[in-house]
Amino acid sequence: MAFGMKHWLGVVLLGVGLIAAWLLPVDYRMTRRARPEVVDPVQERFLGVQHEVLVEAGRLSRLRRLDSLTALLEPPSVAGSPVTVGLPPGLPPDEVAVFEARLGREVQEHASIAAADVGVFVILVPPPEAPGALRRERQADEFYAGEHRGRPYCMAVRVAWEESRGILVRGGWDGSMGPGGPSVTGPCAYFLRYGAPGPRVAEWLRDGSFERGSRRAVSTAWIEDRVQERMPFGMSTFASWDVSIPGQRCIRGELEVCRDIFLHPERGELTVAGRIARGVPELWLTERTNPRRAFALADLALFADLEEEFGGERFARFWTSEKEVTAAFEEAFGLSPERWIRGWGSGYYGTEWRGYEAGLGHWGVTLLLVAAALTIAAAAAHRRQVA
């Protein structure tokens, strides 16, 4: 039997399918099928009430924490240091020494003039004991900002279980993550250097942008490795979970999306932490506030990159401006935020999104797959002819 058009068409379709499976990424979030669930109305009401109780309890505990800690803040002229430190007794002396050395380096770097009252506090809480209690994180960092006694303030607060170890050295506080790791003061460093932000800028920071000052740098080598990572048959792709879809669209040049990313960072409004933060205006940042960032870890160093590119004087002009955020940005830096953030994101990830790119190695694999498909088809046709 001759090897007809239908057979050749089948070979081509098979080759195209294999090539597509090899090259195209799979977003596993879109492959999960929603399972029908039977919701018990009583259980649903119970979970809703439990959620509200958790939010209200969290809000009240943060308000009490805020009152007690702001009472401890001292102006630099009284405290003798730009930063007020409050540590619980009984911590290991070697950890305290590492912590104090790291904090001293940060203060020396950021606070030539203490423009605000800044505090760093560690609080120990008992771990949950009830078997059915909602599990809390063993350690969480929170950042509060506002005005107290007529002066702006910012506080970095680490809350940990009483039984936790390495409280002062975990989470990058010991400098083990390098210059791009988390700092002790976090975004409060900008209060140290520049004082209170303008009212419009402060509102923008409180609505999700404050974490953009969490780090002084991000490793471009790490980002480059993640961008280049590609496994066969869509098993793992950078685009599917590190950089959000709006971030990819911004990199491709959709300036309206870039503008929205800058002005309205994604927030976890429906999470317990997000609702607690909404209920405490002074709580500007918790670890669970922004579950997904437009540009992954690069978002955490956005302020540091702005400051490095334009200088401290122009950054201070933006930070303390009384104008709306977009106008303050354009006046201080001389270009629109959407154009800057697109160039900034491209500096980390390239001018074109490379998550779906086929490299030289992929073309070689494609030819091998096509050759294998043709060989199999020819062998099958030959066997039929002999038979």
DOGUDREN-571865 format. One record per residue (C-alpha): residue in three letters; x, y, z. Coordinates in steps of 0.5 Angstrom, whole numbers, plus 500, padded with zeros to 3 digits. Layout:
<recs>
ALAXYZ...
</recs>
This chain:
<recs>
MET500500500ALA503507498PHE505512503GLY499517501MET497524503LYS493522509HIS499519512TRP504524511LEU499529514GLY499525520VAL506525521VAL506533520LEU501533525LEU505529530GLY511532529VAL508539530GLY504536537LEU511534539ILE514540538ALA509544541ALA509540547TRP517541548LEU517549546LEU511552549PRO510553557VAL504550561ASP501554566TYR499549571ARG494554574MET490554568THR490546567ARG487545574ARG479544573ALA475546578ARG472541582PRO464541584GLU464542592VAL458541596VAL458547601ASP455546608PRO451552609VAL452552617GLN460550616GLU460556611ARG457561616PHE462558622LEU468559617GLY465566616VAL465568623GLN471565625HIS475569619GLU471576622VAL474574629LEU481573627VAL481579623GLU478583629ALA483580634GLY489581630ARG487588629LEU486589636SER492586638ARG496590633LEU493597636ARG495595643ARG502593640LEU502600637ASP500604643SER506600647LEU511601642THR510608640ALA511610648LEU518607647LEU520611642GLU525616643PRO528622639PRO535621637SER537627642VAL534623648ALA536616646GLY543618643SER542613637PRO538614631VAL534608632THR531606639VAL532598640GLY527594644LEU530586645PRO527581650PRO531579655GLY535572655LEU537572648PRO544569646PRO549574647ASP553572640GLU546573636VAL545580640ALA552582638VAL551580630PHE545584630GLU548590633ALA553590628ARG549589623LEU544595625GLY550599626ARG552599619GLU545600617VAL545606621GLN551609619GLU549608611HIS542611612ALA542616617SER547622616ILE541626619ALA536622623ALA530625620ALA525621624ASP524617630VAL525610628GLY525603632VAL527596632PHE523591636VAL523584637ILE516581641LEU516574643VAL509571644PRO507564646PRO505559641PRO498556639GLU497551644ALA489549642PRO489543637GLY484546633ALA487553633LEU490557627ARG497556626ARG501562626GLU508563623ARG514562628GLN516569625ALA513575622ASP516582621GLU511588621PHE512595619TYR508601622ALA509608621GLY505615623GLU506621627HIS507621635ARG509627639GLY509631633ARG515627630PRO514622624TYR516615626CYS517608623MET518602627ALA520595624VAL517589629ARG519582629VAL514578632ALA516570634TRP514565638GLU517564645GLU521557643SER524560637ARG531560636GLY536564632ILE530570632LEU536576631VAL539572625ARG534569621GLY531572615GLY537575613TRP538580619ASP545577620GLY547579613SER548572610MET544573604GLY549578602PRO547586600GLY541584597GLY538581603PRO533584608SER535589612VAL534590619THR530597619GLY527595612PRO523600609CYS524604615ALA531606613TYR528611608PHE524615614LEU531615617ARG534619611TYR528623608GLY523623614ALA516623613PRO513622606GLY508627603PRO501626604ARG499623597VAL506619597ALA504616604GLU498614602TRP501610596LEU506607600ARG501605605ASP497602599GLY502597597SER508600595PHE512601602GLU515594601ARG519596595GLY524599600SER525593603ARG532591600ARG538595598ALA539591592VAL537584588SER542579585THR541580577ALA545573577TRP539570580ILE534573576GLU538571570ASP538564572ARG531564573VAL529567566GLN534562562GLU531556566ARG527552561MET525544562PRO522540556PHE515539555GLY513545559MET515542566SER518549569THR517556566PHE519562569ALA513566566SER508561570TRP510563577ASP515568578VAL513575574SER506576574ILE502577567PRO502584568GLY509585569GLN510581562ARG505585559CYS509591561ILE516589559ARG513588552GLY511595552GLU504596554LEU505603558GLU498603561VAL500596564CYS506599567ARG503605570ASP498601573ILE503597576PHE507603579LEU501606582HIS497600584PRO501594587GLU497588587ARG495586594GLY492581598GLU485584600LEU481578602THR487575606VAL487576614ALA493579614GLY491584608ARG484586612ILE488587619ALA492592615ARG486595612GLY484596620VAL490599622PRO492605618GLU499605621LEU501598619TRP504599613LEU507593611THR506585613GLU509579610ARG502577608THR500584605ASN503583598PRO502575596ARG504576588ARG509582586ALA509584578PHE517583578ALA518578583LEU524580588ALA526586584ASP520589586LEU523589593ALA529594591LEU525599587PHE526605591ALA534603592ASP534603584LEU531609584GLU535613589GLU542610585GLU540612578PHE537619580GLY541621587GLY538622594GLU537629593ARG532628587PHE529622591ALA528626597ARG524631592PHE519625590TRP519622597THR517629601SER513632595GLU506634597LYS503633590GLU500627587VAL504621586THR505621578ALA506629578ALA511628584PHE515623580GLU515626574GLU517633577ALA523629581PHE525625576GLY524628569LEU520622566SER513619567PRO513613572GLU510608566ARG516609562TRP521609568ILE518602570ARG518599564GLY526601563TRP527598570GLY524592569SER527591562GLY534592566TYR532586570TYR529581565GLY531584558THR527588553GLU523582550TRP520577555ARG524571554GLY519566557TYR517563550GLU523563546ALA526558542GLY533558542LEU538554538GLY538548542HIS530548541TRP531548534GLY536542534VAL531538538THR525540533LEU529537527LEU531531531LEU523530533VAL521531525ALA526526523ALA524521528ALA517522526LEU519521519THR523515520ILE517511524ALA512513519ALA517510513ALA518504517ALA511503518ALA510504511HIS515499509ARG513493513ARG506494510GLN509494503VAL513487505ALA507484508
</recs>
